Amino acid sequence: MKIGVLVKQVPDTETKIRIGPDGTDIVREGIKYVMNPYDEFAVEQGLQIKEKQGGTPEVTVVSMGPASVAETVRTALAMGADRGVHLRDDAFEGGDALATARVLAAALRAENFDLVFTGKMAIDDNASVVPTAVAEMLNMPHVNLVQAFELAADGKTATVRRRIDGGEEIIECALPALFSCEKGLNEPRYASLTGIMKAKKKPIEEKNAAALGLAPGTVGAAGSGARRTRLLPLAERGACKFVEGDVREQVRTLVGLLRNESKVL
Amino acid sequence: MPKNILVVAETKGGGLRKTGLETLAAAKHVAATTGAEVTAVLVGHGLDAAAAALAQHGAAVVYAIDDASYATYSSEAYTEALSRLARERGAGCVLFADTSFGKDLAPAVAVRLEAALVTDVVGLDPQADGGLKVVHPIYTGKVNAEYLLQANTVQVVSMRPNVFMPAPEGGSGRVEKLAWSVQSPPRAVVKEVLATTGGKVELGEADRIVSGGRSLKSAENFKIIEDLAEVLGGAVGASRAAVDAGYQPHSRQVGQTGKVVNPTLYIACGISGAIQHLVGMRTSKVIVAINKDPSAPIFQTADYGVVGDLFEVVPILTEELKTTLGK
């Protein structure tokens, strides 16, 4: 059994976001990059399956991006993944979600994974597109927002619990398949010191557009149907209006404001 | 030739989900500039009432892909049906609501149609040439990004709930039933659907939300939050701290690792206002904060502030609203 995990390197959640001078990208200096938090659930899930199967399944981490992305791949290797594939080419830069999915799908096609895990969403682009799009490009079934995962004894299907609006679905899915992971699926482990040491010797293979058989016009900015035109700062909110008096007065004033000033009641 | 717009609506318990009418309103907004025809589609079984509702709210044609084989949701079967319809009817712009349903389908349909795609859209600016500019919050709402989907490509967009008001009643479109059925058996099969909100308003599409933080101190104490939400006909939310403490399920968490919500009224009770929470609710139209600590960061994002003990303020607010709203 071969397990693939798609991870993305993103700015840390605490990053202050400022619009850069060109108006279409953020200021990149000083940003601390981390593994997308939802992808940690994906790595953990892959590792748990490997362990349950006596360590035989190989867990491969796949990530796209510039040189710094190797650190994130290394983090997953330190958690326990076996090898990394780093998709790196200037031609990949500036792509929309579908152009990125095209690169990842090409890499996955060459690997023939039985199981693919990834986070439900990257916390930088917030698109939730890549998991479904990659699966569709590979003509593979997918289940998004997975909160519980159980592999059948014969390894041919998985039964998963998925979050939907107002409820949950229990889905049985034939493999090979792709699953996007939601918070609550598991508790991602921290890399141990031995894990970090071992990761230094684990292989990370770099692949560019040519190695993946992708024409430059189909990936990155050139292959994107949605072009980012500019970044817009958030609309400023007015100052907070504090209601005064004792509790009853405060409440009465508040209800009056909601009713007559903002007209939401 | 302006692009035909296809609105993908969804049903819930046999009826039309409110987001369908919002998406219809978004489509009409685009059509007002481009002169496009607005059509809509439903996939499922027993769609008559929902299809009629769309036809009575401004869809010129409503396609009802209605068959017992579509009764249970299937990503694969629905993707196939929607892509086929969009292709056969020459839809140039396909609009979804960014619900768990829309999120699951829009990327797959966009891949099949070789379309340009932007999800979770909070603003639509149609161009005279048929291009479509859209606004999508990135970095969990810390900044907005504008994208251009060009005129010469199929455009697929999913709209965040509560951005557009539902389309008002008016118009008498026709319903076209399509006797299609699921062709190849799906590889991912829904075996069971478990409801968690029990008929209550779903957080993502609630128009009014009352949220509680860790200062509620227990799951039981959330009763006062639920009472206030009920009087308002709204949903209950919670901060990550309250969820981590076990007071509320994760399905109610508002914030970076929970739900991003966009209601008309958001009342934050005993929530300090960590960035993790703010990014999940700060696009709400009106925000009320109730907190003991006047220097809590939540007040910088709120429109109205009540400095006080939530255990005193919230029940009195509930009583006052009962009278005001005549309940």
Interface residues (C-beta under 8 A of the other chain):
Chain A: P11 T13 E14 T15 I17 I19 I26 P37 D96 A97 L98 A101 I123 D124 D125 N126 A127 S128 V129 V130 P131 T132 A133 A135 E136 M137 P141 H142 V143 N144 L145 T159 R163 I164 D165 G166 G167 E168 E169 I170 I171 E172 C173 A174 A177 K183 G184 S224 G225 A226 R227 R228 T229 R230 L231 L232 P233 L234 R237 G238 C240 K241 F242 V243 V247 R248 Q250 V251 R252 L254 V255 L257 L258 R259 S262 V264 L265
Chain B: K12 Y73 S75 E76 T79 T99 S100 F101 K103 D104 L105 A106 P107 A108 A110 V111 R112 A115 A116 L117 V118 T119 D120 K133 V134 V135 H136 P137 I138 Y139 T140 G141 K142 V143 N144 A145 E146 Y147 L148 L149 Q150 T153 P186 R187 A188 V189 V190 K191 E192 V193 L194 A195 T196 T197 E202 G204 E205 R208 H250 S251 Q256 T257 G258 T264 L265 I275 Q276 R282 K285 V286 I287 V288 A289 P294 F299 Q300 T301 A302 D303 Y304 G305 V306 V307 G308 E312 V313 I316 L317 E320 L321 T324 L325
